[in-house]
């Protein structure tokens, strides 16, 4: 099954405007900064709480708005043995 293409930041912003909500209003609702809302919309930051709130506001599932990773357990940099061969913490 092929997943639908995620929304672009411009489409997300338009959907927010269409329901007469501002990004500042979303930030106030969640008690976060406006920059966090901007970063989540542009997919440079991930916050499940912010994504869910935006999705609820524009009445779309989170998976339609943002891409879903095939393996969500793969995050961050891989562990290495480090400079001196010690096990990474």
C-alpha positions in Angstrom: 0.0 0.0 0.0 1.4 3.3 -1.0 1.3 6.1 1.6 -0.1 9.5 0.5 2.4 12.3 -0.1 2.8 14.4 3.1 1.7 18.0 3.0 4.2 20.8 2.3 4.7 23.6 4.9 2.8 26.0 2.6 -0.2 23.5 2.5 -0.1 23.2 6.3 0.0 27.0 6.8 -2.9 27.4 4.3 -4.9 24.7 6.2 -4.3 26.5 9.5 -5.4 29.8 7.9 -8.5 28.2 6.4 -9.8 27.3 9.9 -9.0 30.9 11.2 -6.3 29.9 13.6 -2.9 31.6 13.8 0.4 30.0 14.5 0.7 32.3 17.5 -2.7 31.0 18.7 -1.5 27.4 18.4 1.6 28.4 20.4 -0.5 30.0 23.1 -2.8 26.9 23.3 0.2 24.7 23.9 2.3 27.1 26.0 5.2 26.9 23.5 7.1 29.5 21.5 5.9 30.5 18.0 9.3 29.3 16.7 8.5 25.7 17.8 5.2 25.8 15.8 7.2 27.1 12.8 9.8 24.4 13.2 7.3 21.6 13.5 5.4 22.9 10.4 8.6 23.0 8.4 9.7 19.5 9.8 12.9 20.8 11.3 11.7 19.8 14.8 9.5 17.0 15.8 7.0 17.2 18.7 4.3 14.7 18.9 2.2 16.9 21.1 2.5 19.9 18.7 1.9 17.7 15.6 -1.3 16.2 17.2 -2.6 19.7 18.1 -2.1 21.0 14.6 -3.6 17.9 13.1 -6.7 18.2 15.3 -7.0 21.9 14.5 -7.0 21.3 10.7 -9.0 18.1 11.1 -6.4 15.9 9.3 -4.6 12.7 10.5 -1.0 13.3 11.5 0.2 10.7 9.0 -1.3 12.7 6.1 0.4 16.0 7.2 3.9 14.7 8.0 5.8 11.7 6.6 5.8 8.6 8.7 9.2 6.8 9.1 9.4 3.2 8.0 11.3 2.4 11.2 10.6 5.0 13.9 13.1 3.2 16.3 16.0 4.4 14.1 16.8 7.9 15.5 19.9 9.8 16.2 23.5 8.9 15.4 24.7 5.3 15.6 26.7 4.3 18.6 30.5 4.0 18.1 33.4 2.7 20.1 34.7 6.2 20.4 38.2 7.6 20.0 39.9 5.1 22.5 37.9 2.0 21.8 35.6 2.4 24.8 32.0 1.4 24.6 29.7 4.4 24.0 27.5 5.3 27.0 
